[in-house]
């Protein structure tokens, strides 16, 4: 009898298994596989020639300290890359978590903060494990000190913005606002990653690896949240009405 109940429960879950969940699961497994393959190529040095060729193509042949394009482009890219720094991402996480708490979405607020913190720890661990040095073929246009693969800015911006975008989208009531939040998160993630290549502080494969790892983490968190974390506001406690009538003597 117990086995029949378990089988029926499994069938009921499969019937409720939405197409979106299947898409999330496909992205999750595909992203993890792509990151593993890319990391293997990087460790073996098979991507080094292509990486260096791309970095050199973004600099003037007569002066590798100068980027291609108009003079203001470098300053604009430096502003964009700061959006993926720890300070900005921490503020974004803090403000979003506070908004969710004020909106009485306590569970998803806690899950959001823990998801982003976990992604940051994963980024640090991957850098230490792979231990790829920074590119030195062109001068760096911003100060950097840590290891190169995966790109911390690319991965952390993907972890933070995609996680925030996906979880905040669940709190919206219209399809247009949900799509806008996801699109904005993707746009910021792509721009920040590309800025690291342009500034010469990361190889292109560093950024691609960061995108893969960060997106995989964000999609995994969204999948867990979709299944187990409610995005609805917590109900307010009911207070008994005060009796304003005078007490009987």
SVG drawing of the C-alpha trace seen along z (x, -y; Angstrom):
<svg xmlns="http://www.w3.org/2000/svg" viewBox="-22 -61 76 63">
<polyline fill="none" stroke="black" stroke-width="0.4" points="0.0,0.0 2.9,-2.3 4.5,-1.7 1.3,-2.5 1.0,-5.8 4.6,-6.7 4.1,-5.9 1.0,-8.0 2.8,-10.9 5.6,-10.6 3.1,-10.6 1.3,-13.7 4.7,-15.6 5.6,-14.7 2.2,-16.0 2.9,-19.4 6.5,-19.5 6.3,-22.7 8.1,-23.4 10.0,-26.3 11.4,-23.9 12.6,-21.6 14.3,-24.6 16.0,-25.7 17.2,-22.1 18.6,-22.0 20.5,-25.3 21.8,-24.1 23.3,-20.9 24.5,-22.5 26.2,-25.4 28.0,-23.1 29.2,-20.8 30.4,-23.8 32.3,-25.2 34.0,-21.9 35.0,-21.5 36.3,-25.1 38.2,-24.8 39.9,-21.7 41.0,-23.5 42.3,-26.4 44.3,-24.2 45.9,-22.5 46.7,-25.8 44.8,-25.1 43.0,-28.5 46.1,-30.7 46.8,-31.6 43.3,-32.7 43.0,-34.6 46.1,-36.6 45.1,-37.3 41.8,-38.8 43.5,-41.0 46.0,-42.3 43.2,-43.1 41.7,-45.5 44.8,-47.6 46.6,-49.9 49.5,-48.2 51.9,-51.1 51.0,-51.4 49.6,-48.5 48.6,-50.8 46.0,-52.5 42.7,-50.8 41.0,-50.9 38.1,-53.3 37.4,-56.9 39.2,-58.4 36.1,-58.4 35.4,-54.7 38.0,-53.5 36.5,-55.8 33.0,-54.5 34.2,-50.9 35.9,-51.6 32.6,-53.0 30.8,-49.9 33.2,-47.5 32.7,-49.1 29.1,-47.8 30.6,-44.3 32.8,-45.2 32.2,-43.8 31.1,-47.2 28.3,-47.8 27.2,-44.2 27.0,-44.2 24.9,-47.4 22.6,-45.9 22.2,-42.8 21.6,-44.7 19.0,-47.0 17.1,-44.2 17.1,-42.1 15.8,-45.0 13.1,-45.6 12.0,-42.0 11.9,-42.1 9.9,-45.3 7.5,-43.7 7.1,-40.8 8.7,-38.3 11.0,-37.1 11.7,-33.6 12.8,-34.7 14.8,-37.6 16.8,-35.1 17.2,-32.7 18.4,-35.6 21.1,-36.7 22.3,-33.1 22.3,-32.3 24.5,-35.3 26.9,-34.7 27.2,-31.1 28.0,-32.1 30.7,-34.5 32.3,-31.7 32.1,-29.4 33.9,-32.0 36.8,-32.3 37.1,-28.5 37.2,-28.1 39.9,-30.7 42.1,-29.0 41.6,-25.6 42.4,-26.5 45.0,-29.2 45.4,-30.8 47.6,-33.9 46.3,-37.2 47.2,-38.1 50.4,-40.1 50.5,-40.6 48.8,-44.0 48.9,-46.6 46.1,-46.5 43.9,-49.6 42.5,-49.0 44.1,-47.6 43.8,-43.8 45.4,-41.5 43.8,-38.1 43.8,-35.1 42.2,-35.1 39.9,-32.1 37.0,-32.4 36.6,-36.1 35.3,-37.3 33.5,-40.3 31.8,-38.1 30.8,-35.4 29.8,-37.6 27.8,-39.9 26.0,-36.8 25.4,-35.4 24.2,-38.6 22.2,-40.3 20.8,-37.0 19.8,-35.7 18.2,-39.1 16.5,-39.3 15.1,-35.8 13.9,-36.0 12.5,-39.5 10.7,-38.5 8.8,-36.0 7.3,-38.8 5.9,-40.6 2.4,-40.2 2.8,-40.9 4.8,-39.1 6.3,-42.3 7.9,-43.3 9.2,-39.8 10.9,-39.7 12.3,-43.2 14.0,-42.2 15.6,-39.1 16.7,-41.1 18.2,-43.9 20.1,-41.3 21.5,-39.6 22.5,-43.0 24.4,-44.1 26.1,-40.7 27.2,-40.7 28.5,-44.3 30.5,-43.8 32.1,-40.7 33.1,-42.3 34.6,-45.3 37.1,-43.0 38.4,-41.9 38.6,-45.4 40.6,-46.6 43.1,-43.8 42.6,-42.3 41.1,-39.0 41.4,-36.6 38.2,-36.0 38.0,-32.5 38.1,-33.8 35.0,-35.8 33.2,-33.0 34.0,-30.7 32.7,-33.3 29.5,-33.6 29.0,-29.9 29.6,-29.3 27.6,-32.4 24.6,-31.6 24.6,-28.0 24.6,-29.0 21.8,-31.6 19.7,-29.1 20.2,-26.5 19.1,-28.9 16.1,-30.0 15.1,-26.3 15.3,-25.6 13.4,-28.8 10.7,-27.9 10.2,-24.5 10.6,-25.3 10.6,-29.0 7.4,-31.1 7.5,-34.5 4.2,-35.6 4.1,-38.1 4.0,-36.7 0.6,-37.1 0.4,-39.8 -0.5,-38.6 -4.1,-39.3 -4.5,-41.6 -7.7,-41.3 -9.8,-44.4 -9.7,-46.5 -13.1,-46.9 -13.7,-50.6 -16.9,-50.2 -16.6,-51.2 -16.1,-48.4 -19.1,-47.3 -18.9,-48.1"/>
</svg>
